[in-house]
């Protein structure tokens, strides 16, 4: 039994080199079949803007094991006016919307100014407070600023998405009562650098994800098999089995989302 706390298999134009954009219904079903065949029982589809949020909600409403997260990605952050905020709020109150994501700050790949990212993130934190939904946080390059914002805005605790930090950063998140999501970074050439921090994550705070962009550069659909690959690496580091880790992380994800 496995779960994917953060995926974009609804399609994402943020990854044009990976066949981004909305998937056809048949492609979504193919991905779901792949996921279920790999033992996944719970998936959270994150969005990057209002349009993709609507798509995530539509998929979740039709699938028993899929839930939606809505938010504005820091790569394409922009000021959120009253109409846009109301639209996000309406979506946030839909059945099976369980988190605010993908939201955060990025000083690595985003071309949007820091001020605009912060402005958008404050609105997303407001949305989290008004709905009580946890946020799945993107934190790249602005960690100090992120911690300051979280302490001043005080949204409901959620999870750090795709954690790639060190022991000090891990402590920051745990001190704020956040879950820690581990994904494909552990599969890369420098994944071993995460080993010490991953070993320190409390058993009741660890989650797994794929952060899937849906298609490979060749246009081949990529399912959630990657979450099993991540589980095998992390389980080896933590002295357990992939199956046991899958069960633990799925239980943790259900607890965080209240489902």
N, C-alpha and C positions, 0 to 999 in steps of 0.2 A: 504494500500500500504506500503510495507516494502522493505528494501534492506539489503544485507549482504556485508559489505565492505571487509571482509577477511574470506575466507573459504578454506579448503583443501579437498573439496569433490572429487578432482581428485585422491585422495589416497595419503598417505604419509608413507614411511617406517620409518619416525622419531617416529612413534607411533606403534611399533610392537605389543604391548599388546592390541591395539585397531584394529587389523586386517589391519595394514597398507599395503601399496603397491597399484599399479594401480588397479582401479576398472574396471570391465567388462562394456562394453557399455550398457548392460541392467541395470546394477546397477546405472550408471550415470543417465540414463533416469528415474529410480525410484526415485532417489534423486531430480531430477528436477521437477518431478510431485508432490512430497511432498512439495517442496518449493513453487511452483506456487499455490498449493492448500491452502497454508498458507498466500497467498497474496504477495509473493515476486515478484518484477518486475525487480530486478537488483541484480546480484551477481558477485563478483570479486574472481576468483580462484587464490590464491597465490601458489607459488612454493618454493622448498627448494634447488634445484640444476638445472643443465642444462637439465637433463633428464626429471624431473617433469615439468620444464618450457615448454618443447616441448609438454608434455601432456596437460598442461593448455591451451596452444595456440590452440591445436587441438580441444579441447572441445569448447572453446570460438568461434572458427571459424564456428562451426556448430549450435550454439544456439544464438538466437537473444537477449536474456536477460542475457547472460553470457559474462564476459570480463576476460582477463588474466593479471596476474602480474608475472614478472619473477625476480628471484634473488637467492642469495646464503645464506642459513640460518646459523646463527652463531653457531648452534650446530654442524654443519659439515663443517664449514668454512675451506678453504684451499687456498694456493696461486693461483692466477688466472693468467695463462700465456697468451701470445698474442693470441694463437689459441682459448682458452676458452673465452677470452674477445670478440674476433671477433664473436664467435658463439652467445654469449649473445647479442651483438649489432645487429646482423642480426635478432634475434628473437624480440628484442625491437622495431624494425621497421615494424613488421608484423601488419596487421590490427587487431584491437581489443585488442592489448596490451596497457594497460592504466597506468601501474604503475611498479615500481621496488620493488619487495617484494617476499619473506620475507627476510629482511636484518636487521642487527643490531649488538648488543653486548649482551652477556649473561654471568654473573658470578654466575649463580644459577644452571643451568643444563648442560651447555656446558662443554665438556671435552677438547675443543680446547683452546690453550693458548691465552691470551689476545692479544699478538703481532700478531698472525696469524689472529685473528678475525678483528683487526684493519686494517691489510693489505688488507683483502678481502673487508671490508666495504669501504675503500677508493676507491677501484676499482668500487664498486657498485655506490658510489656517482659520480664517473667519468662518469659512464654509464648514470646516471640520468641527469647530466649536458649536456652531448652530445645529449641526446634525448629530454630533456625538460620534462621528465616524473616525476611525484611525487613519493617519496618513502614512503612505509608503514614500519615504524620503530619498531623493536623489541628492547626493552630497559629494561633489567633485571640486576640490580646490578652494572652497570657501568654508572649511570646517569651523573655524573660529566664529565667523559670522553666523553660520547656521546654529551653533550652540547658543549664541546670544539671542537670535530670533526665537528659538524654541522656548527659551526661558522667559522672554518678554511677552510673547504671544500666547504661550501656554495652551496649545491645542491638545486634544486627547492623544495620549501616547499611541504610537503605531510601530513602524519598523523602519530600519535603515535598509534600503534596497541595494543589492549588489555590493555588500560591504567589502572594501579593499584596504581598510585602515590597519593601524598597528594597535598594540595593547592599550596605549593611551586613548586613542580614538574609541576603542571598544568600551573602555571604562566610561567615557563621556556618554555614550548611548545607553549603557546599562544603568548609569546613575539617573537617567531620565525615564527609566522604566520601559525602554524600547526593546523590541525584538530585533534580532540580527539575521538578515537574509544573506545566504551564501549562494553564489551562482557560478557562471562559467569562468570567472577569473581563476578559479582553482585548477582549471583544465589547461590553462596557457603555460607558456614557457617559464613565466615567473610566478606561477601559482604557489610554488613551495614557500614563497615569502609570507604567505598568509597562514602557514601552518601553525605557528605559535599562537597567534590571536584566535584562530578557529578552535584550537584546543581549549581555550579559556572561556568560550561561550557557555553559559549555564545550560544544562539540558532542557530546561523549560523556556528558553529564550531563542533557540535556534530555528531557522526556517530555511527552506530550499527554494530555488527559482531557476528558470531558464533565461528570462529576459529575451525570449525568442523573437526574432524579426521576421519569422514566418517562412522566408525563402532563402535558399543559398544563393551565392552569386550566379550560379548556373540556372537559377529559377526552380530548383527542386524544393518541394515543400519540406520544411524541417519541423518535425513534431516535438513532443515533450520527452523524447528519449534522453535528451541531454540532462534532465533532472536526475535520472538514474545514474548517469555517468558522474555527475557531481556528488551524488550520495555515496558512491563507491569510494571516491577519493576522500571525502570528509569522514566517512565511517572508518577508513583505515587510519587516518590521523587521530581519531578519537577512540580507537580501540573497541569498536562495535561493528555490527553488520549493517550493510546498506538497508536491508529490510527493517531492522530495528530502528535505524535512523529515520527511515521513511515514515514509520508509524509514529515516532515521537514528534517529528516536524509537522505531520498532518494534524496531530492532536493540538500542537501549539498554534497552528494556523487557525484552526476552528475556534480556539479559545480567544485569540486576538480579534477575530472577526465577529465573534458572538454568534456562531452558527453551529 
